[in-house]
Amino acid sequence: MALRIALQHPERFAGVASIGGPFPEGAAPLTRLRQLRGLPMLIAQGRDSLEYPLQQSCEELRLFHAASLRVSIRQYPVADDLTTAMLSDLNAWLMEQVTGICLEPSDETYCCSDGKN
């Protein structure tokens, strides 16, 4: 839901994070593409997720690159669990957005940024 709202109103947000939720489908989520290119996004997921399979996130990553979006994708060695590593990485990502200082993701993170941040 966070992604859906931010995609509809990117001017209202400094960034958006999603933990365990896929990129929204339907309702033309990239309608405001020009504004979305300036919106930092973090997507965190379990690599063994049943709700958000790895194949789906790979397909979405291709979409993000094609659309030139500022997306960091991080994957963790869990299914659909929320872990302290996810929360730690979310905190580091938030601090990076606020301060501009890039912090290293946790040791449990398997996939990082698209290189645009």
Phi and psi restraints in degrees (range 20) as a CNS / XPLOR table:
assign (resid 1 and name C) (resid 2 and name N)
       (resid 2 and name CA) (resid 2 and name C) 1.0 -59.8 20.0 2
assign (resid 2 and name N) (resid 2 and name CA)
       (resid 2 and name C) (resid 3 and name N) 1.0 -44.5 20.0 2
assign (resid 2 and name C) (resid 3 and name N)
       (resid 3 and name CA) (resid 3 and name C) 1.0 -63.1 20.0 2
assign (resid 3 and name N) (resid 3 and name CA)
       (resid 3 and name C) (resid 4 and name N) 1.0 -44.4 20.0 2
assign (resid 3 and name C) (resid 4 and name N)
       (resid 4 and name CA) (resid 4 and name C) 1.0 -59.3 20.0 2
assign (resid 4 and name N) (resid 4 and name CA)
       (resid 4 and name C) (resid 5 and name N) 1.0 -46.2 20.0 2
assign (resid 4 and name C) (resid 5 and name N)
       (resid 5 and name CA) (resid 5 and name C) 1.0 -66.3 20.0 2
assign (resid 5 and name N) (resid 5 and name CA)
       (resid 5 and name C) (resid 6 and name N) 1.0 -45.1 20.0 2
assign (resid 5 and name C) (resid 6 and name N)
       (resid 6 and name CA) (resid 6 and name C) 1.0 -65.1 20.0 2
assign (resid 6 and name N) (resid 6 and name CA)
       (resid 6 and name C) (resid 7 and name N) 1.0 -35.7 20.0 2
assign (resid 6 and name C) (resid 7 and name N)
       (resid 7 and name CA) (resid 7 and name C) 1.0 -68.5 20.0 2
assign (resid 7 and name N) (resid 7 and name CA)
       (resid 7 and name C) (resid 8 and name N) 1.0 -30.8 20.0 2
assign (resid 7 and name C) (resid 8 and name N)
       (resid 8 and name CA) (resid 8 and name C) 1.0 -79.5 20.0 2
assign (resid 8 and name N) (resid 8 and name CA)
       (resid 8 and name C) (resid 9 and name N) 1.0 -28.1 20.0 2
assign (resid 8 and name C) (resid 9 and name N)
       (resid 9 and name CA) (resid 9 and name C) 1.0 -135.8 20.0 2
assign (resid 9 and name N) (resid 9 and name CA)
       (resid 9 and name C) (resid 10 and name N) 1.0 60.4 20.0 2
assign (resid 9 and name C) (resid 10 and name N)
       (resid 10 and name CA) (resid 10 and name C) 1.0 -62.3 20.0 2
assign (resid 10 and name N) (resid 10 and name CA)
       (resid 10 and name C) (resid 11 and name N) 1.0 -25.9 20.0 2
assign (resid 10 and name C) (resid 11 and name N)
       (resid 11 and name CA) (resid 11 and name C) 1.0 -67.8 20.0 2
assign (resid 11 and name N) (resid 11 and name CA)
       (resid 11 and name C) (resid 12 and name N) 1.0 -15.4 20.0 2
assign (resid 11 and name C) (resid 12 and name N)
       (resid 12 and name CA) (resid 12 and name C) 1.0 -92.0 20.0 2
assign (resid 12 and name N) (resid 12 and name CA)
       (resid 12 and name C) (resid 13 and name N) 1.0 -6.8 20.0 2
assign (resid 12 and name C) (resid 13 and name N)
       (resid 13 and name CA) (resid 13 and name C) 1.0 -128.3 20.0 2
assign (resid 13 and name N) (resid 13 and name CA)
       (resid 13 and name C) (resid 14 and name N) 1.0 148.2 20.0 2
assign (resid 13 and name C) (resid 14 and name N)
       (resid 14 and name CA) (resid 14 and name C) 1.0 -89.9 20.0 2
assign (resid 14 and name N) (resid 14 and name CA)
       (resid 14 and name C) (resid 15 and name N) 1.0 -13.2 20.0 2
assign (resid 14 and name C) (resid 15 and name N)
       (resid 15 and name CA) (resid 15 and name C) 1.0 175.0 20.0 2
assign (resid 15 and name N) (resid 15 and name CA)
       (resid 15 and name C) (resid 16 and name N) 1.0 171.4 20.0 2
assign (resid 15 and name C) (resid 16 and name N)
       (resid 16 and name CA) (resid 16 and name C) 1.0 -146.7 20.0 2
assign (resid 16 and name N) (resid 16 and name CA)
       (resid 16 and name C) (resid 17 and name N) 1.0 142.3 20.0 2
assign (resid 16 and name C) (resid 17 and name N)
       (resid 17 and name CA) (resid 17 and name C) 1.0 -127.3 20.0 2
assign (resid 17 and name N) (resid 17 and name CA)
       (resid 17 and name C) (resid 18 and name N) 1.0 144.9 20.0 2
assign (resid 17 and name C) (resid 18 and name N)
       (resid 18 and name CA) (resid 18 and name C) 1.0 -132.7 20.0 2
assign (resid 18 and name N) (resid 18 and name CA)
       (resid 18 and name C) (resid 19 and name N) 1.0 127.6 20.0 2
assign (resid 18 and name C) (resid 19 and name N)
       (resid 19 and name CA) (resid 19 and name C) 1.0 -112.9 20.0 2
assign (resid 19 and name N) (resid 19 and name CA)
       (resid 19 and name C) (resid 20 and name N) 1.0 110.1 20.0 2
assign (resid 19 and name C) (resid 20 and name N)
       (resid 20 and name CA) (resid 20 and name C) 1.0 81.4 20.0 2
assign (resid 20 and name N) (resid 20 and name CA)
       (resid 20 and name C) (resid 21 and name N) 1.0 5.9 20.0 2
assign (resid 20 and name C) (resid 21 and name N)
       (resid 21 and name CA) (resid 21 and name C) 1.0 -113.2 20.0 2
assign (resid 21 and name N) (resid 21 and name CA)
       (resid 21 and name C) (resid 22 and name N) 1.0 138.0 20.0 2
assign (resid 21 and name C) (resid 22 and name N)
       (resid 22 and name CA) (resid 22 and name C) 1.0 -74.9 20.0 2
assign (resid 22 and name N) (resid 22 and name CA)
       (resid 22 and name C) (resid 23 and name N) 1.0 166.8 20.0 2
assign (resid 22 and name C) (resid 23 and name N)
       (resid 23 and name CA) (resid 23 and name C) 1.0 -64.3 20.0 2
assign (resid 23 and name N) (resid 23 and name CA)
       (resid 23 and name C) (resid 24 and name N) 1.0 136.2 20.0 2
assign (resid 23 and name C) (resid 24 and name N)
       (resid 24 and name CA) (resid 24 and name C) 1.0 -61.5 20.0 2
assign (resid 24 and name N) (resid 24 and name CA)
       (resid 24 and name C) (resid 25 and name N) 1.0 143.1 20.0 2
assign (resid 24 and name C) (resid 25 and name N)
       (resid 25 and name CA) (resid 25 and name C) 1.0 -113.7 20.0 2
assign (resid 25 and name N) (resid 25 and name CA)
       (resid 25 and name C) (resid 26 and name N) 1.0 157.2 20.0 2
assign (resid 25 and name C) (resid 26 and name N)
       (resid 26 and name CA) (resid 26 and name C) 1.0 76.2 20.0 2
assign (resid 26 and name N) (resid 26 and name CA)
       (resid 26 and name C) (resid 27 and name N) 1.0 166.2 20.0 2
assign (resid 26 and name C) (resid 27 and name N)
       (resid 27 and name CA) (resid 27 and name C) 1.0 57.4 20.0 2
assign (resid 27 and name N) (resid 27 and name CA)
       (resid 27 and name C) (resid 28 and name N) 1.0 27.2 20.0 2
assign (resid 27 and name C) (resid 28 and name N)
       (resid 28 and name CA) (resid 28 and name C) 1.0 46.2 20.0 2
assign (resid 28 and name N) (resid 28 and name CA)
       (resid 28 and name C) (resid 29 and name N) 1.0 70.4 20.0 2
assign (resid 28 and name C) (resid 29 and name N)
       (resid 29 and name CA) (resid 29 and name C) 1.0 -62.8 20.0 2
assign (resid 29 and name N) (resid 29 and name CA)
       (resid 29 and name C) (resid 30 and name N) 1.0 -20.7 20.0 2
assign (resid 29 and name C) (resid 30 and name N)
       (resid 30 and name CA) (resid 30 and name C) 1.0 -104.0 20.0 2
assign (resid 30 and name N) (resid 30 and name CA)
       (resid 30 and name C) (resid 31 and name N) 1.0 23.3 20.0 2
assign (resid 30 and name C) (resid 31 and name N)
       (resid 31 and name CA) (resid 31 and name C) 1.0 -57.0 20.0 2
assign (resid 31 and name N) (resid 31 and name CA)
       (resid 31 and name C) (resid 32 and name N) 1.0 -35.9 20.0 2
assign (resid 31 and name C) (resid 32 and name N)
       (resid 32 and name CA) (resid 32 and name C) 1.0 -103.0 20.0 2
assign (resid 32 and name N) (resid 32 and name CA)
       (resid 32 and name C) (resid 33 and name N) 1.0 46.8 20.0 2
assign (resid 32 and name C) (resid 33 and name N)
       (resid 33 and name CA) (resid 33 and name C) 1.0 -54.0 20.0 2
assign (resid 33 and name N) (resid 33 and name CA)
       (resid 33 and name C) (resid 34 and name N) 1.0 -45.0 20.0 2
assign (resid 33 and name C) (resid 34 and name N)
       (resid 34 and name CA) (resid 34 and name C) 1.0 -57.7 20.0 2
assign (resid 34 and name N) (resid 34 and name CA)
       (resid 34 and name C) (resid 35 and name N) 1.0 -44.8 20.0 2
assign (resid 34 and name C) (resid 35 and name N)
       (resid 35 and name CA) (resid 35 and name C) 1.0 -71.3 20.0 2
assign (resid 35 and name N) (resid 35 and name CA)
       (resid 35 and name C) (resid 36 and name N) 1.0 -33.1 20.0 2
assign (resid 35 and name C) (resid 36 and name N)
       (resid 36 and name CA) (resid 36 and name C) 1.0 -67.9 20.0 2
assign (resid 36 and name N) (resid 36 and name CA)
       (resid 36 and name C) (resid 37 and name N) 1.0 -25.9 20.0 2
assign (resid 36 and name C) (resid 37 and name N)
       (resid 37 and name CA) (resid 37 and name C) 1.0 -63.3 20.0 2
assign (resid 37 and name N) (resid 37 and name CA)
       (resid 37 and name C) (resid 38 and name N) 1.0 -20.5 20.0 2
assign (resid 37 and name C) (resid 38 and name N)
       (resid 38 and name CA) (resid 38 and name C) 1.0 -96.6 20.0 2
assign (resid 38 and name N) (resid 38 and name CA)
       (resid 38 and name C) (resid 39 and name N) 1.0 0.7 20.0 2
assign (resid 38 and name C) (resid 39 and name N)
       (resid 39 and name CA) (resid 39 and name C) 1.0 -96.8 20.0 2
assign (resid 39 and name N) (resid 39 and name CA)
       (resid 39 and name C) (resid 40 and name N) 1.0 110.3 20.0 2
assign (resid 39 and name C) (resid 40 and name N)
       (resid 40 and name CA) (resid 40 and name C) 1.0 -66.2 20.0 2
assign (resid 40 and name N) (resid 40 and name CA)
       (resid 40 and name C) (resid 41 and name N) 1.0 137.9 20.0 2
assign (resid 40 and name C) (resid 41 and name N)
       (resid 41 and name CA) (resid 41 and name C) 1.0 -130.2 20.0 2
assign (resid 41 and name N) (resid 41 and name CA)
       (resid 41 and name C) (resid 42 and name N) 1.0 142.7 20.0 2
assign (resid 41 and name C) (resid 42 and name N)
       (resid 42 and name CA) (resid 42 and name C) 1.0 -122.9 20.0 2
assign (resid 42 and name N) (resid 42 and name CA)
       (resid 42 and name C) (resid 43 and name N) 1.0 127.4 20.0 2
assign (resid 42 and name C) (resid 43 and name N)
       (resid 43 and name CA) (resid 43 and name C) 1.0 -121.9 20.0 2
assign (resid 43 and name N) (resid 43 and name CA)
       (resid 43 and name C) (resid 44 and name N) 1.0 119.1 20.0 2
assign (resid 43 and name C) (resid 44 and name N)
       (resid 44 and name CA) (resid 44 and name C) 1.0 -116.1 20.0 2
assign (resid 44 and name N) (resid 44 and name CA)
       (resid 44 and name C) (resid 45 and name N) 1.0 136.0 20.0 2
assign (resid 44 and name C) (resid 45 and name N)
       (resid 45 and name CA) (resid 45 and name C) 1.0 -151.4 20.0 2
assign (resid 45 and name N) (resid 45 and name CA)
       (resid 45 and name C) (resid 46 and name N) 1.0 156.7 20.0 2
assign (resid 45 and name C) (resid 46 and name N)
       (resid 46 and name CA) (resid 46 and name C) 1.0 -81.4 20.0 2
assign (resid 46 and name N) (resid 46 and name CA)
       (resid 46 and name C) (resid 47 and name N) 1.0 132.5 20.0 2
assign (resid 46 and name C) (resid 47 and name N)
       (resid 47 and name CA) (resid 47 and name C) 1.0 -69.3 20.0 2
assign (resid 47 and name N) (resid 47 and name CA)
       (resid 47 and name C) (resid 48 and name N) 1.0 -16.7 20.0 2
assign (resid 47 and name C) (resid 48 and name N)
       (resid 48 and name CA) (resid 48 and name C) 1.0 -106.5 20.0 2
assign (resid 48 and name N) (resid 48 and name CA)
       (resid 48 and name C) (resid 49 and name N) 1.0 23.0 20.0 2
assign (resid 48 and name C) (resid 49 and name N)
       (resid 49 and name CA) (resid 49 and name C) 1.0 -63.9 20.0 2
assign (resid 49 and name N) (resid 49 and name CA)
       (resid 49 and name C) (resid 50 and name N) 1.0 138.4 20.0 2
assign (resid 49 and name C) (resid 50 and name N)
       (resid 50 and name CA) (resid 50 and name C) 1.0 -89.1 20.0 2
assign (resid 50 and name N) (resid 50 and name CA)
       (resid 50 and name C) (resid 51 and name N) 1.0 -26.9 20.0 2
assign (resid 50 and name C) (resid 51 and name N)
       (resid 51 and name CA) (resid 51 and name C) 1.0 -81.8 20.0 2
assign (resid 51 and name N) (resid 51 and name CA)
       (resid 51 and name C) (resid 52 and name N) 1.0 -31.7 20.0 2
assign (resid 51 and name C) (resid 52 and name N)
       (resid 52 and name CA) (resid 52 and name C) 1.0 -137.5 20.0 2
assign (resid 52 and name N) (resid 52 and name CA)
       (resid 52 and name C) (resid 53 and name N) 1.0 77.2 20.0 2
assign (resid 52 and name C) (resid 53 and name N)
       (resid 53 and name CA) (resid 53 and name C) 1.0 -61.1 20.0 2
assign (resid 53 and name N) (resid 53 and name CA)
       (resid 53 and name C) (resid 54 and name N) 1.0 151.1 20.0 2
assign (resid 53 and name C) (resid 54 and name N)
       (resid 54 and name CA) (resid 54 and name C) 1.0 -55.1 20.0 2
assign (resid 54 and name N) (resid 54 and name CA)
       (resid 54 and name C) (resid 55 and name N) 1.0 -40.8 20.0 2
assign (resid 54 and name C) (resid 55 and name N)
       (resid 55 and name CA) (resid 55 and name C) 1.0 -59.6 20.0 2
assign (resid 55 and name N) (resid 55 and name CA)
       (resid 55 and name C) (resid 56 and name N) 1.0 -39.5 20.0 2
assign (resid 55 and name C) (resid 56 and name N)
       (resid 56 and name CA) (resid 56 and name C) 1.0 -65.1 20.0 2
assign (resid 56 and name N) (resid 56 and name CA)
       (resid 56 and name C) (resid 57 and name N) 1.0 -42.5 20.0 2
assign (resid 56 and name C) (resid 57 and name N)
       (resid 57 and name CA) (resid 57 and name C) 1.0 -66.1 20.0 2
assign (resid 57 and name N) (resid 57 and name CA)
       (resid 57 and name C) (resid 58 and name N) 1.0 -33.6 20.0 2
assign (resid 57 and name C) (resid 58 and name N)
       (resid 58 and name CA) (resid 58 and name C) 1.0 -65.6 20.0 2
assign (resid 58 and name N) (resid 58 and name CA)
       (resid 58 and name C) (resid 59 and name N) 1.0 -41.3 20.0 2
assign (resid 58 and name C) (resid 59 and name N)
       (resid 59 and name CA) (resid 59 and name C) 1.0 -64.0 20.0 2
assign (resid 59 and name N) (resid 59 and name CA)
       (resid 59 and name C) (resid 60 and name N) 1.0 -41.2 20.0 2
assign (resid 59 and name C) (resid 60 and name N)
       (resid 60 and name CA) (resid 60 and name C) 1.0 -65.4 20.0 2
assign (resid 60 and name N) (resid 60 and name CA)
       (resid 60 and name C) (resid 61 and name N) 1.0 -36.6 20.0 2
assign (resid 60 and name C) (resid 61 and name N)
       (resid 61 and name CA) (resid 61 and name C) 1.0 -60.6 20.0 2
assign (resid 61 and name N) (resid 61 and name CA)
       (resid 61 and name C) (resid 62 and name N) 1.0 -39.5 20.0 2
assign (resid 61 and name C) (resid 62 and name N)
       (resid 62 and name CA) (resid 62 and name C) 1.0 -61.4 20.0 2
assign (resid 62 and name N) (resid 62 and name CA)
       (resid 62 and name C) (resid 63 and name N) 1.0 -41.8 20.0 2
assign (resid 62 and name C) (resid 63 and name N)
       (resid 63 and name CA) (resid 63 and name C) 1.0 -62.1 20.0 2
assign (resid 63 and name N) (resid 63 and name CA)
       (resid 63 and name C) (resid 64 and name N) 1.0 -45.0 20.0 2
assign (resid 63 and name C) (resid 64 and name N)
       (resid 64 and name CA) (resid 64 and name C) 1.0 -59.9 20.0 2
assign (resid 64 and name N) (resid 64 and name CA)
       (resid 64 and name C) (resid 65 and name N) 1.0 -43.8 20.0 2
assign (resid 64 and name C) (resid 65 and name N)
       (resid 65 and name CA) (resid 65 and name C) 1.0 -64.6 20.0 2
assign (resid 65 and name N) (resid 65 and name CA)
       (resid 65 and name C) (resid 66 and name N) 1.0 -45.3 20.0 2
assign (resid 65 and name C) (resid 66 and name N)
       (resid 66 and name CA) (resid 66 and name C) 1.0 -62.6 20.0 2
assign (resid 66 and name N) (resid 66 and name CA)
       (resid 66 and name C) (resid 67 and name N) 1.0 -33.8 20.0 2
assign (resid 66 and name C) (resid 67 and name N)
       (resid 67 and name CA) (resid 67 and name C) 1.0 -87.6 20.0 2
assign (resid 67 and name N) (resid 67 and name CA)
       (resid 67 and name C) (resid 68 and name N) 1.0 -2.8 20.0 2
assign (resid 67 and name C) (resid 68 and name N)
       (resid 68 and name CA) (resid 68 and name C) 1.0 57.4 20.0 2
assign (resid 68 and name N) (resid 68 and name CA)
       (resid 68 and name C) (resid 69 and name N) 1.0 43.4 20.0 2
assign (resid 68 and name C) (resid 69 and name N)
       (resid 69 and name CA) (resid 69 and name C) 1.0 -86.1 20.0 2
assign (resid 69 and name N) (resid 69 and name CA)
       (resid 69 and name C) (resid 70 and name N) 1.0 154.2 20.0 2
assign (resid 69 and name C) (resid 70 and name N)
       (resid 70 and name CA) (resid 70 and name C) 1.0 -92.4 20.0 2
assign (resid 70 and name N) (resid 70 and name CA)
       (resid 70 and name C) (resid 71 and name N) 1.0 84.6 20.0 2
assign (resid 70 and name C) (resid 71 and name N)
       (resid 71 and name CA) (resid 71 and name C) 1.0 -122.1 20.0 2
assign (resid 71 and name N) (resid 71 and name CA)
       (resid 71 and name C) (resid 72 and name N) 1.0 133.8 20.0 2
assign (resid 71 and name C) (resid 72 and name N)
       (resid 72 and name CA) (resid 72 and name C) 1.0 -109.4 20.0 2
assign (resid 72 and name N) (resid 72 and name CA)
       (resid 72 and name C) (resid 73 and name N) 1.0 127.5 20.0 2
assign (resid 72 and name C) (resid 73 and name N)
       (resid 73 and name CA) (resid 73 and name C) 1.0 -115.2 20.0 2
assign (resid 73 and name N) (resid 73 and name CA)
       (resid 73 and name C) (resid 74 and name N) 1.0 129.7 20.0 2
assign (resid 73 and name C) (resid 74 and name N)
       (resid 74 and name CA) (resid 74 and name C) 1.0 -127.5 20.0 2
assign (resid 74 and name N) (resid 74 and name CA)
       (resid 74 and name C) (resid 75 and name N) 1.0 135.3 20.0 2
assign (resid 74 and name C) (resid 75 and name N)
       (resid 75 and name CA) (resid 75 and name C) 1.0 -120.4 20.0 2
assign (resid 75 and name N) (resid 75 and name CA)
       (resid 75 and name C) (resid 76 and name N) 1.0 147.2 20.0 2
assign (resid 75 and name C) (resid 76 and name N)
       (resid 76 and name CA) (resid 76 and name C) 1.0 -128.5 20.0 2
assign (resid 76 and name N) (resid 76 and name CA)
       (resid 76 and name C) (resid 77 and name N) 1.0 153.3 20.0 2
assign (resid 76 and name C) (resid 77 and name N)
       (resid 77 and name CA) (resid 77 and name C) 1.0 -79.2 20.0 2
assign (resid 77 and name N) (resid 77 and name CA)
       (resid 77 and name C) (resid 78 and name N) 1.0 58.7 20.0 2
assign (resid 77 and name C) (resid 78 and name N)
       (resid 78 and name CA) (resid 78 and name C) 1.0 -141.0 20.0 2
assign (resid 78 and name N) (resid 78 and name CA)
       (resid 78 and name C) (resid 79 and name N) 1.0 176.8 20.0 2
assign (resid 78 and name C) (resid 79 and name N)
       (resid 79 and name CA) (resid 79 and name C) 1.0 -92.0 20.0 2
assign (resid 79 and name N) (resid 79 and name CA)
       (resid 79 and name C) (resid 80 and name N) 1.0 -100.5 20.0 2
assign (resid 79 and name C) (resid 80 and name N)
       (resid 80 and name CA) (resid 80 and name C) 1.0 -112.9 20.0 2
assign (resid 80 and name N) (resid 80 and name CA)
       (resid 80 and name C) (resid 81 and name N) 1.0 28.4 20.0 2
assign (resid 80 and name C) (resid 81 and name N)
       (resid 81 and name CA) (resid 81 and name C) 1.0 -86.0 20.0 2
assign (resid 81 and name N) (resid 81 and name CA)
       (resid 81 and name C) (resid 82 and name N) 1.0 153.2 20.0 2
assign (resid 81 and name C) (resid 82 and name N)
       (resid 82 and name CA) (resid 82 and name C) 1.0 -98.3 20.0 2
assign (resid 82 and name N) (resid 82 and name CA)
       (resid 82 and name C) (resid 83 and name N) 1.0 124.2 20.0 2
assign (resid 82 and name C) (resid 83 and name N)
       (resid 83 and name CA) (resid 83 and name C) 1.0 -116.8 20.0 2
assign (resid 83 and name N) (resid 83 and name CA)
       (resid 83 and name C) (resid 84 and name N) 1.0 163.7 20.0 2
assign (resid 83 and name C) (resid 84 and name N)
       (resid 84 and name CA) (resid 84 and name C) 1.0 -65.5 20.0 2
assign (resid 84 and name N) (resid 84 and name CA)
       (resid 84 and name C) (resid 85 and name N) 1.0 -30.0 20.0 2
assign (resid 84 and name C) (resid 85 and name N)
       (resid 85 and name CA) (resid 85 and name C) 1.0 -64.1 20.0 2
assign (resid 85 and name N) (resid 85 and name CA)
       (resid 85 and name C) (resid 86 and name N) 1.0 -40.4 20.0 2
assign (resid 85 and name C) (resid 86 and name N)
       (resid 86 and name CA) (resid 86 and name C) 1.0 -62.0 20.0 2
assign (resid 86 and name N) (resid 86 and name CA)
       (resid 86 and name C) (resid 87 and name N) 1.0 -45.5 20.0 2
assign (resid 86 and name C) (resid 87 and name N)
       (resid 87 and name CA) (resid 87 and name C) 1.0 -66.7 20.0 2
assign (resid 87 and name N) (resid 87 and name CA)
       (resid 87 and name C) (resid 88 and name N) 1.0 -37.5 20.0 2
assign (resid 87 and name C) (resid 88 and name N)
       (resid 88 and name CA) (resid 88 and name C) 1.0 -64.1 20.0 2
assign (resid 88 and name N) (resid 88 and name CA)
       (resid 88 and name C) (resid 89 and name N) 1.0 -44.2 20.0 2
assign (resid 88 and name C) (resid 89 and name N)
       (resid 89 and name CA) (resid 89 and name C) 1.0 -67.5 20.0 2
assign (resid 89 and name N) (resid 89 and name CA)
       (resid 89 and name C) (resid 90 and name N) 1.0 -36.1 20.0 2
assign (resid 89 and name C) (resid 90 and name N)
       (resid 90 and name CA) (resid 90 and name C) 1.0 -61.7 20.0 2
assign (resid 90 and name N) (resid 90 and name CA)
       (resid 90 and name C) (resid 91 and name N) 1.0 -44.7 20.0 2
assign (resid 90 and name C) (resid 91 and name N)
       (resid 91 and name CA) (resid 91 and name C) 1.0 -60.7 20.0 2
assign (resid 91 and name N) (resid 91 and name CA)
       (resid 91 and name C) (resid 92 and name N) 1.0 -45.8 20.0 2
assign (resid 91 and name C) (resid 92 and name N)
       (resid 92 and name CA) (resid 92 and name C) 1.0 -61.9 20.0 2
assign (resid 92 and name N) (resid 92 and name CA)
       (resid 92 and name C) (resid 93 and name N) 1.0 -41.3 20.0 2
assign (resid 92 and name C) (resid 93 and name N)
       (resid 93 and name CA) (resid 93 and name C) 1.0 -64.5 20.0 2
assign (resid 93 and name N) (resid 93 and name CA)
       (resid 93 and name C) (resid 94 and name N) 1.0 -43.7 20.0 2
assign (resid 93 and name C) (resid 94 and name N)
       (resid 94 and name CA) (resid 94 and name C) 1.0 -60.9 20.0 2
assign (resid 94 and name N) (resid 94 and name CA)
       (resid 94 and name C) (resid 95 and name N) 1.0 -44.7 20.0 2
assign (resid 94 and name C) (resid 95 and name N)
       (resid 95 and name CA) (resid 95 and name C) 1.0 -64.2 20.0 2
assign (resid 95 and name N) (resid 95 and name CA)
       (resid 95 and name C) (resid 96 and name N) 1.0 -36.1 20.0 2
assign (resid 95 and name C) (resid 96 and name N)
       (resid 96 and name CA) (resid 96 and name C) 1.0 -63.2 20.0 2
assign (resid 96 and name N) (resid 96 and name CA)
       (resid 96 and name C) (resid 97 and name N) 1.0 -40.0 20.0 2
assign (resid 96 and name C) (resid 97 and name N)
       (resid 97 and name CA) (resid 97 and name C) 1.0 -66.4 20.0 2
assign (resid 97 and name N) (resid 97 and name CA)
       (resid 97 and name C) (resid 98 and name N) 1.0 -37.1 20.0 2
assign (resid 97 and name C) (resid 98 and name N)
       (resid 98 and name CA) (resid 98 and name C) 1.0 -77.5 20.0 2
assign (resid 98 and name N) (resid 98 and name CA)
       (resid 98 and name C) (resid 99 and name N) 1.0 -43.4 20.0 2
assign (resid 98 and name C) (resid 99 and name N)
       (resid 99 and name CA) (resid 99 and name C) 1.0 -99.5 20.0 2
assign (resid 99 and name N) (resid 99 and name CA)
       (resid 99 and name C) (resid 100 and name N) 1.0 -22.7 20.0 2
assign (resid 99 and name C) (resid 100 and name N)
       (resid 100 and name CA) (resid 100 and name C) 1.0 82.7 20.0 2
assign (resid 100 and name N) (resid 100 and name CA)
       (resid 100 and name C) (resid 101 and name N) 1.0 3.3 20.0 2
assign (resid 100 and name C) (resid 101 and name N)
       (resid 101 and name CA) (resid 101 and name C) 1.0 -97.1 20.0 2
assign (resid 101 and name N) (resid 101 and name CA)
       (resid 101 and name C) (resid 102 and name N) 1.0 121.1 20.0 2
assign (resid 101 and name C) (resid 102 and name N)
       (resid 102 and name CA) (resid 102 and name C) 1.0 -81.3 20.0 2
assign (resid 102 and name N) (resid 102 and name CA)
       (resid 102 and name C) (resid 103 and name N) 1.0 122.3 20.0 2
assign (resid 102 and name C) (resid 103 and name N)
       (resid 103 and name CA) (resid 103 and name C) 1.0 -104.2 20.0 2
assign (resid 103 and name N) (resid 103 and name CA)
       (resid 103 and name C) (resid 104 and name N) 1.0 151.7 20.0 2
assign (resid 103 and name C) (resid 104 and name N)
       (resid 104 and name CA) (resid 104 and name C) 1.0 -74.2 20.0 2
assign (resid 104 and name N) (resid 104 and name CA)
       (resid 104 and name C) (resid 105 and name N) 1.0 139.5 20.0 2
assign (resid 104 and name C) (resid 105 and name N)
       (resid 105 and name CA) (resid 105 and name C) 1.0 -68.4 20.0 2
assign (resid 105 and name N) (resid 105 and name CA)
       (resid 105 and name C) (resid 106 and name N) 1.0 165.7 20.0 2
assign (resid 105 and name C) (resid 106 and name N)
       (resid 106 and name CA) (resid 106 and name C) 1.0 -63.1 20.0 2
assign (resid 106 and name N) (resid 106 and name CA)
       (resid 106 and name C) (resid 107 and name N) 1.0 164.9 20.0 2
assign (resid 106 and name C) (resid 107 and name N)
       (resid 107 and name CA) (resid 107 and name C) 1.0 -65.5 20.0 2
assign (resid 107 and name N) (resid 107 and name CA)
       (resid 107 and name C) (resid 108 and name N) 1.0 -21.0 20.0 2
assign (resid 107 and name C) (resid 108 and name N)
       (resid 108 and name CA) (resid 108 and name C) 1.0 -85.2 20.0 2
assign (resid 108 and name N) (resid 108 and name CA)
       (resid 108 and name C) (resid 109 and name N) 1.0 -3.1 20.0 2
assign (resid 108 and name C) (resid 109 and name N)
       (resid 109 and name CA) (resid 109 and name C) 1.0 -80.4 20.0 2
assign (resid 109 and name N) (resid 109 and name CA)
       (resid 109 and name C) (resid 110 and name N) 1.0 133.0 20.0 2
assign (resid 109 and name C) (resid 110 and name N)
       (resid 110 and name CA) (resid 110 and name C) 1.0 -106.0 20.0 2
assign (resid 110 and name N) (resid 110 and name CA)
       (resid 110 and name C) (resid 111 and name N) 1.0 -25.4 20.0 2
assign (resid 110 and name C) (resid 111 and name N)
       (resid 111 and name CA) (resid 111 and name C) 1.0 -135.2 20.0 2
assign (resid 111 and name N) (resid 111 and name CA)
       (resid 111 and name C) (resid 112 and name N) 1.0 133.2 20.0 2
assign (resid 111 and name C) (resid 112 and name N)
       (resid 112 and name CA) (resid 112 and name C) 1.0 -112.6 20.0 2
assign (resid 112 and name N) (resid 112 and name CA)
       (resid 112 and name C) (resid 113 and name N) 1.0 -131.6 20.0 2
assign (resid 112 and name C) (resid 113 and name N)
       (resid 113 and name CA) (resid 113 and name C) 1.0 -86.8 20.0 2
assign (resid 113 and name N) (resid 113 and name CA)
       (resid 113 and name C) (resid 114 and name N) 1.0 163.0 20.0 2
assign (resid 113 and name C) (resid 114 and name N)
       (resid 114 and name CA) (resid 114 and name C) 1.0 -84.7 20.0 2
assign (resid 114 and name N) (resid 114 and name CA)
       (resid 114 and name C) (resid 115 and name N) 1.0 2.7 20.0 2
assign (resid 114 and name C) (resid 115 and name N)
       (resid 115 and name CA) (resid 115 and name C) 1.0 89.8 20.0 2
assign (resid 115 and name N) (resid 115 and name CA)
       (resid 115 and name C) (resid 116 and name N) 1.0 0.9 20.0 2
assign (resid 115 and name C) (resid 116 and name N)
       (resid 116 and name CA) (resid 116 and name C) 1.0 -92.8 20.0 2
assign (resid 116 and name N) (resid 116 and name CA)
       (resid 116 and name C) (resid 117 and name N) 1.0 -11.9 20.0 2
